Amino acid sequence: MKATVYIATSVDGFIARNNGGIDWLPSAGDTDSSEDYGYQEFIDSVDALVMGRNTYELALSFDSWPYGEKPVFVLSSRKVDIPEDITKIVESMSVPPREVVCRLSKRGFQHLYIDGGKTIQGFLSEGLIQQLIITKVPILIGEGIPLFSALPHDVRLHHLETRQFENGLVQSKYKVIEDIA
């Protein structure tokens, strides 16, 4: 099973404002380009998404469901309300990251897209992320929800590539190096 993070951060490392707001992210109207920053190629490569409740609720607030027919697993310790139009593709789970990977692997999923700050941090802490694709947006927001937090150990990365886009976004891909202890 492979698990990948694909996420944007401010240059100072935040994925959202303290209130969860992402108004600082560039929108489609901010540029003439039809650039998707490799998103379509990435999303086509994954079997399912695993996200936290806050990320899920943010996705529900968009004009339309952004993940098409891809299966989405929402991690939450509380009941998750799932609108009827997506009940066939969205499911909630209340288990630790390692158990999520185990259950989804048994169901035949091979490549997971891990999204949401706490979810990413939990999977990273347990050594369950194999690749990080991080796009830095040229803005400092000063405070907010950080992509990374304290880890129980160092997580070594191998830089695979970096791309710069016309609007100033910089995207880097890293492979997580598994420590053999």
C-alpha positions as CSV (number, residue, x, y, z in Angstrom):
1,M,0.0,0.0,0.0
2,K,1.3,3.4,-0.9
3,A,0.1,6.6,0.8
4,T,0.8,10.1,-0.6
5,V,0.3,13.6,0.6
6,Y,-0.6,16.3,-2.0
7,I,-1.1,19.6,-0.3
8,A,-0.5,23.4,-0.6
9,T,1.1,25.4,2.2
10,S,1.9,29.0,2.8
11,V,5.7,29.7,2.7
12,D,5.5,29.8,6.5
13,G,4.1,26.2,6.5
14,F,0.4,26.7,7.2
15,I,-2.3,24.7,5.4
16,A,-5.2,26.9,6.6
17,R,-6.0,29.8,8.8
18,N,-6.8,29.1,12.5
19,N,-10.5,29.1,11.6
20,G,-9.8,26.6,8.7
21,G,-10.0,29.3,6.0
22,I,-8.2,28.8,2.8
23,D,-9.0,32.2,1.2
24,W,-5.2,32.8,0.7
25,L,-4.9,30.0,-1.8
26,P,-4.9,31.1,-5.4
27,S,-8.2,30.5,-7.2
28,A,-8.8,29.7,-10.9
29,G,-9.5,33.3,-11.6
30,D,-6.1,34.5,-10.3
31,T,-4.3,33.4,-13.4
32,D,-4.9,33.0,-17.2
33,S,-3.2,29.6,-17.0
34,S,-5.1,26.4,-17.1
35,E,-2.3,24.9,-14.9
36,D,-3.5,22.3,-12.5
37,Y,-0.1,21.8,-10.8
38,G,-0.1,18.1,-11.6
39,Y,-3.3,17.5,-9.6
40,Q,-5.3,15.6,-12.3
41,E,-2.4,13.2,-13.0
42,F,-2.0,12.7,-9.2
43,I,-5.7,12.2,-8.5
44,D,-5.9,9.7,-11.4
45,S,-3.1,7.7,-9.7
46,V,-4.9,7.2,-6.4
47,D,-7.6,4.6,-5.5
48,A,-9.1,6.5,-2.6
49,L,-8.8,9.5,-0.3
50,V,-8.4,9.5,3.5
51,M,-9.1,12.8,5.2
52,G,-10.0,14.2,8.5
53,R,-13.4,15.6,9.4
54,N,-12.4,19.3,9.0
55,T,-11.1,18.7,5.5
56,Y,-14.2,16.7,4.6
57,E,-16.5,19.5,5.9
58,L,-14.4,22.0,3.9
59,A,-14.9,19.9,0.8
60,L,-18.6,19.8,1.4
61,S,-18.7,23.6,1.4
62,F,-17.5,23.8,-2.2
63,D,-19.9,24.4,-5.0
64,S,-19.6,20.7,-6.1
65,W,-18.1,17.6,-4.6
66,P,-14.4,17.9,-5.7
67,Y,-13.5,14.2,-5.8
68,G,-15.9,12.8,-8.4
69,E,-16.6,9.1,-7.8
70,K,-13.3,8.4,-5.9
71,P,-14.0,6.6,-2.6
72,V,-13.4,8.9,0.4
73,F,-12.8,7.7,3.9
74,V,-13.4,10.4,6.6
75,L,-11.6,9.9,9.9
76,S,-13.5,11.1,12.9
77,S,-14.3,10.0,16.5
78,R,-17.8,11.6,16.1
79,K,-20.7,10.7,13.8
80,V,-20.1,12.1,10.3
81,D,-23.1,13.5,8.3
82,I,-22.9,12.3,4.7
83,P,-25.3,13.9,2.2
84,E,-27.4,11.3,0.3
85,D,-25.8,12.1,-3.1
86,I,-22.4,10.9,-1.9
87,T,-23.3,8.0,0.5
88,K,-22.1,5.5,-2.0
89,I,-18.6,7.0,-2.2
90,V,-18.0,8.5,1.3
91,E,-17.6,6.4,4.4
92,S,-16.5,7.3,7.9
93,M,-14.0,5.5,10.1
94,S,-13.0,5.9,13.7
95,V,-9.7,3.9,13.9
96,P,-6.0,4.7,14.1
97,P,-4.0,5.3,10.8
98,R,-2.4,1.8,10.8
99,E,-5.8,0.2,11.1
100,V,-7.1,2.4,8.2
101,V,-4.3,1.2,6.0
102,C,-4.9,-2.4,7.0
103,R,-8.6,-2.3,6.3
104,L,-8.3,-0.5,3.0
105,S,-5.5,-2.7,1.9
106,K,-7.7,-5.8,2.5
107,R,-10.4,-4.1,0.4
108,G,-8.0,-3.9,-2.5
109,F,-6.9,-0.2,-2.4
110,Q,-3.3,0.3,-3.4
111,H,-2.7,4.1,-3.4
112,L,-4.2,6.4,-0.9
113,Y,-4.3,10.2,-1.0
114,I,-3.9,11.4,2.6
115,D,-5.3,14.9,3.3
116,G,-5.9,17.2,6.3
117,G,-3.5,18.4,8.9
118,K,-4.1,16.1,11.8
119,T,-4.6,13.1,9.4
120,I,-1.3,13.7,7.6
121,Q,0.5,14.2,11.0
122,G,-1.0,10.9,12.3
123,F,0.0,8.9,9.2
124,L,3.4,10.5,9.2
125,S,4.0,9.8,12.9
126,E,3.2,6.1,12.3
127,G,5.5,5.8,9.2
128,L,2.6,5.3,6.8
129,I,3.4,8.0,4.2
130,Q,5.6,7.1,1.3
131,Q,5.5,10.4,-0.7
132,L,4.9,14.1,0.0
133,I,4.0,16.5,-2.8
134,I,4.0,20.0,-1.2
135,T,3.2,23.1,-3.2
136,K,4.4,26.4,-1.5
137,V,2.2,29.4,-2.2
138,P,4.1,32.7,-2.2
139,I,2.4,34.2,0.8
140,L,3.0,34.4,4.6
141,I,-0.1,34.2,6.7
142,G,1.6,34.4,10.1
143,E,-0.4,31.9,11.9
144,G,-2.8,29.0,11.2
145,I,-3.0,25.3,11.1
146,P,0.5,23.9,10.4
147,L,1.2,21.1,8.0
148,F,3.7,19.5,10.4
149,S,3.8,19.2,14.2
150,A,5.9,17.3,16.7
151,L,7.0,13.9,15.5
152,P,8.1,10.9,17.7
153,H,11.2,10.6,15.5
154,D,12.9,12.3,12.5
155,V,11.4,11.6,9.1
156,R,14.1,11.6,6.5
157,L,13.1,12.6,3.0
158,H,14.7,12.2,-0.4
159,H,14.1,15.1,-2.8
160,L,12.7,13.8,-6.1
161,E,12.0,17.0,-8.0
162,T,10.9,20.7,-7.7
163,R,8.8,22.6,-10.3
164,Q,8.3,26.3,-10.4
165,F,5.1,27.7,-11.9
166,E,4.5,31.1,-13.6
167,N,2.4,32.4,-10.7
168,G,5.2,31.8,-8.2
169,L,4.0,28.5,-6.8
170,V,6.8,26.0,-6.1
171,Q,6.1,22.3,-5.9
172,S,8.5,19.8,-4.4
173,K,8.1,16.0,-4.4
174,Y,9.8,13.9,-1.7
175,K,10.1,10.2,-1.1
176,V,10.0,9.3,2.6
177,I,13.1,7.2,3.5
178,E,12.3,4.3,5.6
179,D,14.7,4.0,8.5
180,I,15.8,0.4,9.1
181,A,16.3,0.2,12.8
